[in-house]
Structure formats: structure tokens, C-alpha cells
């Protein structure tokens, strides 16, 4: 049976975490692969200049995840004193970075973390991510995506002084969607978290911003079951990725553009109490994304559309970035083809180095 990419199949929650020296079929490696520390985003947008971050105490949860790790790198480069939080094993202190092991889903742990660090800014990216329509996921999503938010906001309300930026999702229902029902336990938990964030702002003046992030891709994504890594690695290895009909429309946003949006939200006073979309605002079907990756990799393998069933209730969730631009002065600058070329080059470099031996692909 084919192994489906994460965005095409039920999946377990993800916590925010080909050999030889020859080339790959048809791929010349051009496009600027960028190492893990090569930031390529919209530097300087929305107040992210180094002068605004130097020596500020910044707490980042989910710091070993895809977005969190890029944000930590960027903040350290800007001169911030970064306190990086992970639920996994601790890391040694690095220049500009102090590591903490904590699960902010635990009330006492979240409170102790805020009291110890006394941050100027909190970026909350720790999350449980799964699109499965499975009732057994409800408790996991509640703890990982709602209780963690409430715990951190409570701690900041009791010990004021920090601005808070939350990683929401475009899967959240918008206020204008009326009686619509969240499409999954994940979407429901993110939707509820936004409500609590607005309540903390209005009742207790906690300066919190919720960013509704679209589908993120880019260099550094090591969850190989996600759609872009799965397709890119399959095509680079000359294998046929197994996909659904490919009709679903997705709003793709490069990780470095997302990082700049988070920085802008933390430095824009008018963003407090707002929920803002972070995406490209452009609809691209899975089929069109796959065909673009085929052209970029230049190989002979072709996606197998219809090899997997379409997932129920998977509608298009497209960001409305007009208000985000108005409030934050932020817009994405990395186009999809450019971003995918950088991403494919990053995976190609690592395949040549012998990484990703167990990358998912058709069996």
C-alpha cells in the first residue's frame, strides 16, 4: 500500500519535531539550497530590525519544531536573549540561546517558566498537529493546543510585562462563518484558543496576538510525512508519490515569511487583541503543486493521482492578508516557485549527504 503524505491522510499528532555523491534525475541543484542557518525571508518587514530586538528576553515554545527553530535562529541573529523551550531532552546553552525543558500544557510548569525567565516577548509555537477526524484525539488537542495557551496567558496575566504571539491556524473558523463547525479536533482547539486569547486581552489587558498561519513549507522541515517533503523526496529519488485527486486548494507560505510575520506582530502595538492571517492569499491545488515540483526536480517519475481517497471536510482555507498588511506592514515576499526551488535544493543536498534514508514513499 502507498504511504500517504500527512496532509492527505489521517495522522498521529506531530509535536513541534538516498546515498552517494551523485546528482538526482534531472535536478541540477540550482535555486539556493540554504543551510539551516541561511535565513532568506523578508528581513526588516514590520519592525524586525536588529535595533528592536537587541538584548530583549524572548521566550519561544516549540523551539525545536519547524517554525520554532527558524524563529530561534532569526532572533539570535538579531541579538535577542532567546529562551528556547522544548519538551524533549535539554540542549547545551548556545550563543544568545538558553534552553529549557518544560511542558506548558502543565499549569505549574508554564507558570514557573514565565516567573523564571520574565520575558519581554512570548512566542508560543508548541503544538499538537493532526488533521485526523478521530474522537480519540480530542483530549490530546485540548491539552496541547488549548490548555497550553490558557496556562501561558494566565501566567502572563499574573506576572505582567510580556507581549504574547500565538501560532494559530487558518483551520480556525472565522467570526463571519456563523454556525459552521470546526473540521477536526485540531481546528476546534485552535478556534477555542483564539477565543481565550481575546478574552485575556479584553478582561485583563494581556497584549496577545493570534496569527492564523496557512500551510507552511520550506527548508528545514524534517517531518517527512508532510506534503512538500514527501513529494520532493519521492521525486528526487525517482519514485512516484501517491496522492489524492489533487483537487484540494491550499494556501502555501514559506517558513521565512512566517518568521517575519511573528517578529512584526511582537513589535506592533496595534496588533494586540487581534487575530490576523499569515499566508500568501493565493489558492494552489495539490495537483498544481505536484506538477510544479515535477518541473523543478526534472525527473521522470509522475505523481499517482487518485491513489488515495480525498479526506472528508477538507475545504480550502485561504488567508486574508489585507488586514495583516494594514496592521503589521507585512506581506510575503517569497513566491511559491522560488520557495519550492530553495526547498528542493535543501532536500537534495541532504540526500546526497546520506540523510533521510527512511523517507516515506510508495512501497
C-alpha positions in Angstrom: 0.0 0.0 0.0 1.2 3.5 -0.7 2.3 5.7 2.2 0.2 8.9 2.1 1.6 12.4 2.9 0.4 13.9 6.1 -2.0 16.4 4.6 -3.7 13.7 2.5 -4.3 11.1 5.2 -5.3 10.6 8.9 -2.2 11.1 11.1 -1.0 10.8 14.6 -0.2 14.1 16.4 3.1 15.7 15.5 4.8 17.6 18.2 6.6 20.7 17.4 9.9 17.9 15.5 19.4 8.2 -0.7 23.2 7.9 -0.6 26.1 8.6 -2.7 27.6 11.8 -4.0 25.9 11.8 -7.4 23.1 14.0 -8.6 19.4 13.2 -8.9 17.5 12.6 -12.1 17.1 15.9 -13.9 17.9 18.1 -10.9 20.9 20.4 -11.1 20.8 21.7 -7.5 20.3 25.4 -8.6 17.9 27.6 -6.6 19.9 28.3 -3.5 19.5 25.5 -1.0 20.4 27.4 2.1 21.7 25.7 5.2 19.6 25.6 8.3 21.0 28.9 9.3 20.6 30.7 6.0 17.7 33.0 6.5 16.0 34.0 3.3 12.9 35.8 4.5 11.7 39.4 4.3 14.2 41.0 6.6 13.3 44.3 8.0 9.5 44.0 7.4 7.3 45.2 10.2 10.0 46.3 12.6 12.2 43.2 12.8 15.4 45.3 12.6 18.2 44.3 15.0 17.9 47.6 16.9 14.4 46.5 18.2 15.5 43.1 19.4 19.0 43.5 20.9 19.2 42.2 24.4 15.4 41.6 24.7 14.4 38.5 26.7 12.3 36.3 24.3 10.7 33.0 25.2 10.0 30.6 22.3 8.0 27.4 23.0 8.1 24.6 20.4 11.7 25.8 19.7 12.8 22.5 18.1 9.9 22.5 15.6 10.0 23.6 12.0 8.9 27.2 12.5 10.2 27.5 16.1 13.8 26.5 15.1 13.8 29.1 12.3 12.5 31.8 14.6 15.1 31.0 17.3 17.9 31.3 14.7 16.5 34.6 13.5 16.1 36.1 17.0 19.6 35.1 17.9 20.9 36.7 14.8 19.1 39.9 15.8 20.8 40.0 19.2 17.9 38.8 21.4 18.4 36.8 24.5 16.5 33.7 23.4 15.0 31.3 26.0 14.1 28.2 23.9 11.6 25.7 25.3 11.3 22.1 24.3 9.5 19.1 25.7 12.4 16.9 24.7 15.9 16.4 26.1 17.7 19.6 27.1 20.4 21.2 25.0 23.6 23.0 26.0 23.5 26.7 26.0 24.5 28.4 22.7 25.4 31.9 21.9 22.3 34.0 22.6 20.2 31.0 23.5 19.3 29.3 26.8 17.4 26.0 26.6 14.6 24.9 28.9 12.8 21.6 29.2 9.1 22.2 30.0 5.7 21.1 29.0 3.5 24.2 29.0 0.4 22.0 28.9 1.1 21.7 32.7 -0.1 24.7 34.6 2.7 24.8 37.2 5.4 24.3 34.6 4.1 27.2 32.5 3.8 29.5 35.5 7.3 28.6 36.7 8.8 29.2 33.2 7.3 32.7 33.0 8.3 33.7 36.5 11.9 32.4 35.9 12.5 34.0 32.5 10.4 37.1 32.9 10.3 37.5 29.1 9.6 40.7 27.2 8.0 38.6 24.4 6.5 35.1 24.4 6.2 33.3 21.1 4.0 30.2 21.6 4.6 27.7 18.9 4.4 24.4 20.8 1.5 22.5 19.4 0.0 19.1 18.6 -0.8 18.9 14.9 -3.1 16.4 13.2 -5.9 16.7 10.8 -7.5 13.3 11.7 -11.2 13.2 12.3 -10.8 10.9 15.3 -12.6 11.5 18.7 -9.6 9.9 20.5 -7.6 13.0 19.5 -9.8 15.4 21.4 -8.1 15.2 24.8 -4.7 15.5 23.1 -5.7 18.5 21.2 -7.3 20.2 24.2 -4.2 19.8 26.3 -1.6 20.6 23.6 -3.4 23.4 21.8 -5.8 24.9 24.3 -4.6 24.2 27.8 -1.1 25.3 26.9 -2.4 28.7 25.6 -4.6 29.2 28.7 -1.7 28.3 31.0 0.7 30.8 29.4 -1.8 33.6 29.2 -2.7 33.1 32.9 0.9 33.2 33.9 1.5 36.4 31.9 -1.7 38.0 33.4 -0.4 37.2 36.9 3.1 38.5 36.2 2.5 41.2 33.6 5.1 42.6 31.2 5.3 40.3 28.3 3.7 40.6 24.8 2.4 37.2 23.6 2.2 36.0 20.0 0.3 32.7 19.4 0.7 30.3 16.4 -2.9 29.8 15.3 -4.1 28.2 12.1 -6.2 29.1 9.1 -8.2 26.0 10.1 -9.8 28.1 12.8 -13.3 29.3 11.9 -13.6 33.0 11.2 -16.2 35.1 13.0 -18.1 35.5 9.7 -18.5 31.8 9.3 -21.5 31.8 11.6 -22.7 28.3 12.7 -20.0 26.4 10.8 -18.5 23.5 12.6 -14.7 23.1 13.0 -13.4 20.4 10.7 -11.3 18.5 13.2 -10.3 18.3 16.9 -7.2 20.3 15.9 -9.3 23.1 14.3 -11.7 23.2 17.3 -8.9 23.5 19.8 -7.2 26.3 17.8 -10.6 28.1 17.4 -11.2 27.9 21.2 -7.6 29.2 21.9 -8.3 32.3 19.9 -11.4 33.0 22.0 -9.4 32.7 25.2 -6.7 34.9 23.8 -9.2 37.7 23.0 -10.8 37.3 26.5 -7.4 37.6 28.2 -6.8 40.8 26.2 -10.1 42.4 26.9 -10.6 41.4 30.5 -7.0 41.6 31.8 -5.1 43.7 29.2 -2.8 40.9 28.2 -1.2 42.1 24.9 -1.7 39.0 22.8 -1.9 38.5 19.1 -3.1 35.3 17.3 -1.6 34.6 13.9 -3.7 32.3 11.8 -1.0 30.6 9.8 -1.6 28.9 6.5 0.2 25.8 5.1 3.9 26.3 5.8 6.8 24.8 3.8 10.4 25.4 3.3 14.0 24.5 4.1 14.4 22.7 7.4 11.2 20.7 7.6 12.1 17.3 8.9 8.6 15.9 9.2 8.9 13.9 6.0 5.3 12.8 6.0 4.1 16.4 5.2 3.1 17.0 1.7 6.0 19.0 0.2 8.8 16.9 1.8 7.0 13.7 0.8 6.6 14.8 -2.8 10.0 16.4 -3.1 11.9 13.4 -1.7 9.8 10.9 -3.7 10.5 12.8 -7.0 14.2 13.3 -6.2 14.6 9.5 -5.6 12.7 8.7 -8.9 9.7 7.4 -7.0 6.0 8.2 -7.7 4.3 10.0 -4.9 0.8 8.6 -4.1 -1.7 11.4 -3.8 -5.4 12.0 -3.7 -7.3 13.5 -6.6 -5.2 16.7 -6.0 -8.2 19.0 -6.3 -7.9 20.4 -2.8 -6.8 24.1 -2.8 -4.0 25.1 -0.4 -2.5 28.4 0.7 1.2 27.9 0.8 3.5 30.2 2.8 7.3 29.9 3.1 8.6 29.5 6.6 10.9 32.5 6.5 8.0 34.8 5.6 6.1 33.3 8.6 9.0 34.1 10.9 8.9 37.8 9.8 5.2 37.9 10.5 5.8 36.7 14.0 8.5 39.3 14.6 6.2 42.1 13.2 3.3 41.0 15.4 5.5 41.2 18.5 6.7 44.8 17.7 3.4 46.3 16.6 1.3 47.7 19.5 -1.8 47.8 17.3 -1.6 44.0 16.9 -2.6 43.4 20.5 -6.1 41.8 20.7 -6.1 40.9 17.0 -6.3 37.7 15.1 -4.5 38.0 11.8 -4.0 35.7 8.8 -0.4 34.8 7.7 -0.4 33.2 4.3 0.0 34.0 0.6 -3.7 34.7 0.0 -3.3 32.5 -3.2 -5.1 29.3 -4.0 -3.0 26.5 -5.4 -4.3 22.9 -5.8 -2.3 20.0 -4.6 -2.1 18.8 -8.3 -0.6 22.1 -9.4 1.9 22.0 -6.5 2.9 18.5 -7.5 3.3 19.4 -11.2 5.5 22.4 -10.2 7.7 20.0 -8.1 7.9 17.7 -11.1 9.2 20.5 -13.2 11.7 21.7 -10.6 13.1 18.2 -9.9 13.2 17.4 -13.7 12.9 13.7 -13.1 10.8 11.1 -14.9 8.6 10.0 -12.0 5.0 11.2 -12.1 2.5 11.6 -9.2 -0.2 8.9 -8.9 -3.4 11.0 -8.5 -6.3 9.2 -7.1 -4.1 6.6 -5.4 -5.5 7.8 -2.0 -9.0 8.9 -1.1 -9.8 12.6 -0.6 -10.1 13.4 3.1 -13.6 14.4 4.4 -14.3 18.0 5.1 -11.0 19.2 3.6 -12.1 22.6 2.2 -9.9 25.4 1.0 -8.7 27.7 3.8 -7.2 30.7 2.2 -5.6 33.6 4.2 -7.0 37.1 4.0 -3.7 39.1 4.3 -5.2 42.5 3.7 -5.8 43.3 7.4 -2.4 41.8 8.3 -0.7 44.1 5.8 -2.6 47.1 7.2 -1.8 46.3 10.9 1.7 44.8 10.7 3.1 46.2 7.4 3.8 42.6 6.5 3.4 40.8 3.2 5.0 37.6 2.0 8.0 38.1 -0.4 8.9 34.5 -1.3 6.9 33.2 -4.3 5.8 29.6 -4.4 8.1 28.5 -7.3 11.1 30.3 -5.7 10.4 28.8 -2.3 9.9 25.3 -3.7 13.2 25.6 -5.6 15.0 26.5 -2.4 13.3 23.7 -0.6 14.0 21.0 -3.2 17.7 22.1 -3.2 17.8 21.8 0.6 16.5 18.2 0.4 18.7 17.3 -2.5 21.8 18.4 -0.5 20.8 16.3 2.4 20.0 13.2 0.3 23.5 13.5 -1.2 24.9 13.6 2.4 23.1 10.3 3.2 20.2 11.8 5.3 16.5 10.8 5.0 17.2 7.1 4.3 13.8 6.3 5.6 11.9 9.0 3.7 8.3 7.9 3.1 7.4 6.8 -0.3 5.4 4.2 -2.2 6.1 0.7 -1.1 
